Amino acid sequence: MSIEISHATSEYRIAMGRLLVMYTQIDRLIMEICAERIATAPDQRAKLGLAKQVGDESRHVMIQQEWMAKFGTSTTPVFTPAQEAAIRAHFRNLPWMEFLADMYVCVEALGSEAVEQIVPIADPGTRASLRTPLADELDHVAFGVGRLKEELLKLSAEEREAFIVSLEGRIERMTRRFHEMGLNVAAMFEAVGADYAELGDVVIARRSALLQEIAAAA
């Protein structure tokens, strides 16, 4: 069933539909990855944090799937099965600290920052569908980044410095791998009314602030 919205141009619907599918696939992958990680998490608090996130992400997927059905655009996956498998394999093979960095700094914090930028210009239904997921993302980032700070304090000063320096490279590698998947994300954002260059500046500013926060705490 389709709906009537003020943004109901064909270009907008197709692009926003693709963004919604991508966001939903990412949330489902995060759910699966965090569920798998619970068994090897280092302590009970970490297990509970991951378990909460699994529950949150499953709710996000349900919310987004219900909205996409009403929105009336294609739900064909954006990521191929091979790409999904590669994403799972990447996180599966990471030690705990690297997992925290890639999941909560590279994906959750910076990814949700990008999604936040389309909320003000999205149609009302899409805005409503993102309200709960984006609110929950704040909790996930607080858990992951907070835990990363704790883990850094367990290292020697030299090890801490080396890991903090490596974070910039980890972000760059994750960003490059995402773009190598062949998704024209810039075109999607532009088609829904976002300025992609401006969005990039906002994400870069968030990245700088986050890295400074982590460095200061360690």
Secondary structure, DSSP 8 states (H G I E B T S, - for coil): -----TT--HHHHHHHHHHHHHHHHHHHHHHHHHHHHGGG-SSHHHHHHHHHHHHHHHHHHHHHHHHHHHHT-----SS-HHHHHHHHHHHHT--HHHHHIIIIIIIIIHHHHHHHTTGGGS-HHHHHHHHHHHHHHHHHHHHHHHHHHHHHHTS-HHHHHHHHHHHHHHHHHHHHHHHTT---HHHHHHHTT--HHHHHHHHHHHHHHHHHHHHHH-
